[in-house]
Amino acid sequence: MDSLLAATASQWASDTNAAVHIQLISADSADDVLKAISKDPASEDAEEGEGGADVIQFHPQFTYPIYGEHERVFGYKNLQIFLRYASGSLATHLEVRYTKRIDEQDTTHAVALHADDVVTPLRQHLYDPAVCVSAEEFAQRVARDTAEFRPPGRKIHEYAGGGEQQAQQTVYEVYEGDFSDARVRAYHERAQLLVLLYIEGAQAIDTSDARWRVVWVFEKLTLGGQQSYSLVGFCTLYGFFHWPDHVRWRISQFLVLPPFQAQGHGQKMYQAIHRMVRDDAKAVDLHVEDPSAAFDDMRDRCDMQYLLAQGAFDSLEGAPVDAQTLAKLAQRFKMSRRQTARCVEMALLRKLDRRDERAYAAYRLFVKRRIYAQNADQMAAMDADERRERVGAAYAAVEEDYARIMAAL
C-alpha cells in the first residue's frame, strides 16, 4: 500500500516553478485580452501578439515563499497557474488550469487523497484592490490601463533603448517615490510579490515606513499618438538617519524582470539611483545590502566608468593610498568607504606597470592589508603560516577579479 501511494503521489506532483506562468499583458481592447488569455500557450515563442494583445510570459525563479521549500504541489496533472498583470498598472488576475485533479477522480484507494490548495497561498500575497475576480474584469482593466496608466512618483531620468533591428528606439523612463505618497505605496504593494519570486531570501517590506524609497524603470511606447507604459524593473532603498540631519541610503532589493534582463537596464537604474543620491544635499552615501555576485559586477563597472570619467584617480600615483584620501573620495562621490577602496584598488592596478617590482610589491601589500583588516576576526584564530596562505589566495582571487571587471570597461 505504501509503495502504491508513493507511486501515485509522484504521478500527481507538480513543480511549482514550472507550473506558475507570469504574464505581462497590454492591449487596445478587452476582446483582444480575452482572446489572448483563452489560449493555452504551447511555447514561450508564441506569446507576443496573440489575438492583438501583447503578452510577455515567463516563469518565477523561486516559489518556496509561496508553496514551501520543496516547491512542489500534489494532486494535479498538467497544472498551470497563471499570474497575470497589466503591464503598467499591475492590475492582477489569477487563474488555475489542469487536466485532472486527484480528488475529482474515481479511486479504489482506502485512503482519500486530496489536492493541495494552490490558490490561497498565492492569493494571500496579492494586493486586494488590484485583483480582478474575473477574466472579463481583468480584460477591461488591461484595455483601460494600457491607455490611461501613468507611473507613480516623479520622473528622474530617461534613456533610449532598442537596437538596429527596431524601427525606432524605445524610450525608458525612471521614476522615484517614497511611501508617504499613497499612490507609490499602493503600486509597490502590487509589485511586491515579484521580489519574493526572484530574489532569494527576500521578504516583503513595511510599506507604512516612509523611510523606504522605490525607484522604477518603465518602458514607454508611443503608438498612434497614444502612450503606454510597462514595468521593466524596480529597486527599494532605505534611508538611515545620519546625525545631525542627513541620511545614508542603502539599496535593499534590486530587480529587473526576466524579459528585460541582459539589456543594460540594471546598469541604467543603478546609475540613476547613484545620481539621485549625489544630487541630494542631505544624502551622505549609498550602500548595498547583501549584493549578489552579478550585482557587484554591475556596480563595479558603473562606479569605475563614472569615476574614471570624473578623473577621480588622476592624482593617485601608486600604492599605498592613505585613509584620508580614501575618505575624501568616498565623501565627494557619496560612495561607501569599502566600495571606494575597491575602486581605488582597481584604478591602481589599471595604472600599474607589473615590470616595476617595487611598485607591484607595494600594491600587493596595500591590498593584502585591506583583506586582512576586513577578515581580522577570522584570521586571529589562525597561525602565521595559515594567515599568509589565506591572504595570499584571497589576493590572487581579487587581482583576477579586478582584471576581469576592467576588461569589460
ChimeraX attribute file (.defattr): number of C-alpha atoms within 10 A of each C-alpha:
attribute: neighborCount
match mode: 1-to-1
recipient: residues
	/A:1	9
	/A:2	7
	/A:3	8
	/A:4	9
	/A:5	13
	/A:6	10
	/A:7	11
	/A:8	15
	/A:9	17
	/A:10	11
	/A:11	13
	/A:12	18
	/A:13	18
	/A:14	20
	/A:15	15
	/A:16	26
	/A:17	18
	/A:18	18
	/A:19	20
	/A:20	18
	/A:21	18
	/A:22	19
	/A:23	22
	/A:24	22
	/A:25	27
	/A:26	31
	/A:27	28
	/A:28	18
	/A:29	18
	/A:30	21
	/A:31	16
	/A:32	21
	/A:33	27
	/A:34	18
	/A:35	14
	/A:36	23
	/A:37	21
	/A:38	11
	/A:39	11
	/A:40	11
	/A:41	13
	/A:42	8
	/A:43	8
	/A:44	10
	/A:45	9
	/A:46	13
	/A:47	22
	/A:48	15
	/A:49	14
	/A:50	17
	/A:51	18
	/A:52	16
	/A:53	24
	/A:54	20
	/A:55	25
	/A:56	21
	/A:57	22
	/A:58	17
	/A:59	19
	/A:60	19
	/A:61	16
	/A:62	21
	/A:63	23
	/A:64	17
	/A:65	18
	/A:66	20
	/A:67	19
	/A:68	12
	/A:69	10
	/A:70	10
	/A:71	16
	/A:72	17
	/A:73	20
	/A:74	23
	/A:75	24
	/A:76	24
	/A:77	16
	/A:78	13
	/A:79	24
	/A:80	19
	/A:81	20
	/A:82	19
	/A:83	20
	/A:84	24
	/A:85	26
	/A:86	28
	/A:87	27
	/A:88	25
	/A:89	25
	/A:90	25
	/A:91	25
	/A:92	25
	/A:93	22
	/A:94	20
	/A:95	15
	/A:96	13
	/A:97	15
	/A:98	13
	/A:99	9
	/A:100	14
	/A:101	18
	/A:102	19
	/A:103	14
	/A:104	12
	/A:105	9
	/A:106	7
	/A:107	11
	/A:108	7
	/A:109	10
	/A:110	7
	/A:111	9
	/A:112	9
	/A:113	17
	/A:114	13
	/A:115	15
	/A:116	17
	/A:117	12
	/A:118	18
	/A:119	13
	/A:120	10
	/A:121	13
	/A:122	17
	/A:123	15
	/A:124	11
	/A:125	17
	/A:126	19
	/A:127	19
	/A:128	13
	/A:129	11
	/A:130	20
	/A:131	19
	/A:132	18
	/A:133	12
	/A:134	11
	/A:135	18
	/A:136	14
	/A:137	13
	/A:138	24
	/A:139	28
	/A:140	20
	/A:141	24
	/A:142	31
	/A:143	21
	/A:144	18
	/A:145	22
	/A:146	24
	/A:147	17
	/A:148	14
	/A:149	18
	/A:150	16
	/A:151	22
	/A:152	21
	/A:153	21
	/A:154	12
	/A:155	15
	/A:156	15
	/A:157	18
	/A:158	18
	/A:159	13
	/A:160	13
	/A:161	15
	/A:162	13
	/A:163	10
	/A:164	7
	/A:165	7
	/A:166	9
	/A:167	8
	/A:168	11
	/A:169	14
	/A:170	15
	/A:171	16
	/A:172	22
	/A:173	20
	/A:174	24
	/A:175	21
	/A:176	23
	/A:177	21
	/A:178	23
	/A:179	21
	/A:180	15
	/A:181	12
	/A:182	15
	/A:183	15
	/A:184	21
	/A:185	23
	/A:186	16
	/A:187	20
	/A:188	22
	/A:189	21
	/A:190	21
	/A:191	19
	/A:192	16
	/A:193	20
	/A:194	18
	/A:195	21
	/A:196	21
	/A:197	19
	/A:198	19
	/A:199	16
	/A:200	14
	/A:201	11
	/A:202	14
	/A:203	13
	/A:204	13
	/A:205	14
	/A:206	12
	/A:207	18
	/A:208	11
	/A:209	13
	/A:210	15
	/A:211	17
	/A:212	23
	/A:213	22
	/A:214	24
	/A:215	25
	/A:216	26
	/A:217	27
	/A:218	23
	/A:219	22
	/A:220	20
	/A:221	16
	/A:222	11
	/A:223	8
	/A:224	6
	/A:225	7
	/A:226	10
	/A:227	14
	/A:228	22
	/A:229	26
	/A:230	23
	/A:231	23
	/A:232	24
	/A:233	23
	/A:234	24
	/A:235	21
	/A:236	20
	/A:237	23
	/A:238	23
	/A:239	17
	/A:240	15
	/A:241	14
	/A:242	13
	/A:243	7
	/A:244	6
	/A:245	8
	/A:246	16
	/A:247	21
	/A:248	20
	/A:249	27
	/A:250	19
	/A:251	21
	/A:252	18
	/A:253	21
	/A:254	25
	/A:255	19
	/A:256	22
	/A:257	18
	/A:258	15
	/A:259	12
	/A:260	14
	/A:261	13
	/A:262	10
	/A:263	12
	/A:264	12
	/A:265	21
	/A:266	24
	/A:267	16
	/A:268	18
	/A:269	25
	/A:270	21
	/A:271	17
	/A:272	20
	/A:273	25
	/A:274	21
	/A:275	15
	/A:276	15
	/A:277	21
	/A:278	19
	/A:279	11
	/A:280	14
	/A:281	10
	/A:282	13
	/A:283	20
	/A:284	22
	/A:285	22
	/A:286	24
	/A:287	20
	/A:288	19
	/A:289	12
	/A:290	11
	/A:291	15
	/A:292	13
	/A:293	9
	/A:294	9
	/A:295	16
	/A:296	14
	/A:297	17
	/A:298	16
	/A:299	19
	/A:300	21
	/A:301	19
	/A:302	17
	/A:303	20
	/A:304	21
	/A:305	13
	/A:306	14
	/A:307	19
	/A:308	13
	/A:309	10
	/A:310	11
	/A:311	9
	/A:312	16
	/A:313	16
	/A:314	10
	/A:315	7
	/A:316	14
	/A:317	11
	/A:318	18
	/A:319	20
	/A:320	16
	/A:321	16
	/A:322	9
	/A:323	11
	/A:324	9
	/A:325	12
	/A:326	16
	/A:327	15
	/A:328	13
	/A:329	20
	/A:330	20
	/A:331	16
	/A:332	13
	/A:333	21
	/A:334	23
	/A:335	23
	/A:336	21
	/A:337	19
	/A:338	14
	/A:339	18
	/A:340	23
	/A:341	21
	/A:342	17
	/A:343	20
	/A:344	22
	/A:345	23
	/A:346	21
	/A:347	21
	/A:348	18
	/A:349	20
	/A:350	13
	/A:351	13
	/A:352	16
	/A:353	11
	/A:354	12
	/A:355	8
	/A:356	9
	/A:357	10
	/A:358	9
	/A:359	16
	/A:360	17
	/A:361	12
	/A:362	14
	/A:363	20
	/A:364	18
	/A:365	15
	/A:366	17
	/A:367	21
	/A:368	20
	/A:369	13
	/A:370	16
	/A:371	17
	/A:372	19
	/A:373	11
	/A:374	12
	/A:375	12
	/A:376	12
	/A:377	10
	/A:378	10
	/A:379	17
	/A:380	11
	/A:381	10
	/A:382	12
	/A:383	9
	/A:384	11
	/A:385	8
	/A:386	12
	/A:387	17
	/A:388	15
	/A:389	11
	/A:390	15
	/A:391	19
	/A:392	15
	/A:393	12
	/A:394	15
	/A:395	20
	/A:396	12
	/A:397	11
	/A:398	18
	/A:399	16
	/A:400	10
	/A:401	14
	/A:402	19
	/A:403	13
	/A:404	12
	/A:405	16
	/A:406	16
	/A:407	10
	/A:408	8
	/A:409	10
